[in-house]
């Protein structure tokens, strides 16, 4: 409701990034377009989060695919 109130003021919609250092079968927040759930942690997390916050889908996909499993 608050986002409707703020509409038209060039304020970006809020996004949430949840980083589970030691992931399990559950997530901290439900899967939604405005929530990024990350399981585990390496330096690559910073590039993935940056791509997500920039809303650049192609860069986000490239960052995820570049991570060696």
C-alpha positions as CSV (number, residue, x, y, z in Angstrom):
1,X,0.0,0.0,0.0
2,X,2.8,2.4,0.8
3,X,4.3,1.9,-2.7
4,X,1.0,3.1,-4.2
5,X,1.3,6.2,-2.0
6,X,4.8,6.9,-3.2
7,X,4.1,6.3,-6.9
8,X,5.1,8.9,-9.3
9,X,8.0,10.3,-7.2
10,X,10.8,8.5,-9.0
11,X,11.4,6.3,-6.0
12,X,12.6,2.8,-6.9
13,X,10.5,-0.1,-5.6
14,X,12.2,-1.8,-2.7
15,X,14.0,-5.1,-3.2
16,X,15.2,-7.6,-0.7
17,X,18.4,-9.7,-0.8
18,X,18.6,-12.7,1.6
19,X,22.0,-14.4,1.9
20,X,22.0,-17.7,3.6
21,X,25.6,-18.4,4.6
22,X,24.8,-22.1,5.2
23,X,21.8,-22.9,3.1
24,X,19.3,-25.7,3.8
25,X,16.0,-26.7,2.1
26,X,14.2,-23.6,3.3
27,X,14.6,-19.9,2.4
28,X,14.3,-16.8,4.5
29,X,11.7,-15.2,2.3
30,X,9.2,-16.5,-0.3
31,X,10.2,-16.5,-4.0
32,X,9.1,-13.3,-5.6
33,X,10.4,-11.0,-8.3
34,X,11.5,-8.4,-5.7
35,X,13.3,-10.9,-3.5
36,X,16.6,-12.6,-4.2
37,X,17.4,-15.6,-2.1
38,X,21.1,-16.6,-2.3
39,X,22.4,-19.9,-0.8
40,X,26.0,-20.0,0.2
41,X,28.6,-17.2,0.0
42,X,31.7,-16.4,-2.2
43,X,33.0,-13.2,-3.7
44,X,30.8,-13.9,-6.7
45,X,27.7,-13.0,-4.5
46,X,28.6,-9.3,-4.9
47,X,28.4,-9.4,-8.7
48,X,25.1,-11.3,-8.6
49,X,23.6,-8.9,-6.2
50,X,24.8,-5.9,-8.2
51,X,23.3,-7.3,-11.4
52,X,20.0,-8.0,-9.6
53,X,19.8,-4.5,-8.2
54,X,20.6,-2.9,-11.6
55,X,17.6,-4.8,-13.0
56,X,19.8,-6.0,-16.0
57,X,18.4,-9.5,-16.6
58,X,21.0,-10.4,-19.2
59,X,23.9,-9.4,-16.9
60,X,22.3,-11.3,-14.0
61,X,22.0,-14.5,-16.1
62,X,25.6,-14.1,-17.2
63,X,26.9,-13.7,-13.6
64,X,25.0,-16.8,-12.5
65,X,26.1,-18.9,-15.4
66,X,29.7,-17.9,-14.9
67,X,29.9,-19.4,-11.4
68,X,31.6,-22.8,-11.5
69,X,29.9,-25.5,-9.5
